[in-house]
Amino acid sequence: MQHQEQHHHLATCPLCRDVAGGAGPRLIAVNEHTITVVGEHQFFRGYCMVIARQHAREMHDLPIDVQQAVMADVFRAGRAIAQVYKPLKINYASLGNVVEHLHWHVIPRYREEADPTSHPWAEASRFKNHVTTPNEALDAARGLADALICEF
């Protein structure tokens, strides 16, 4: 039964496909319970996502030790972004309203933004103008992976 459920998620969930190896050049790190990827857009330079390797809709659906490991990976990603990109602030968000697979958006914010105090999705209509190219993804992934490695 578990194999059928896993196959179903691979067929229907874009984040399950990323976890299964579909992240390509966007892949930054593979951890025990998460993968970290460069965001599909770079409207906010250094934007990443930390994705649970296990398909779950909610943090409370995971065992406590896994919850703690996921959050540690989210905060490691934030520290790497802070080290590499030097943002004014980092926003952390886990919604799951559009893609029902547990993931965290790690979003650096910059002083030069039109309004760095607004929520990140206020500019969502402009994200499509900043789609991450494979070369940009590789460059960002390398820099962030180096920062993550230095932490261990």
Helices and strands as residue ranges (DSSP letters): H 2-12, H 14-17, I 18-22, G 24-26, E 27-30, E 34-38, E 48-52, G 59-61, H 64-85, E 89-93, E 103-109, G 120-130, H 134-151
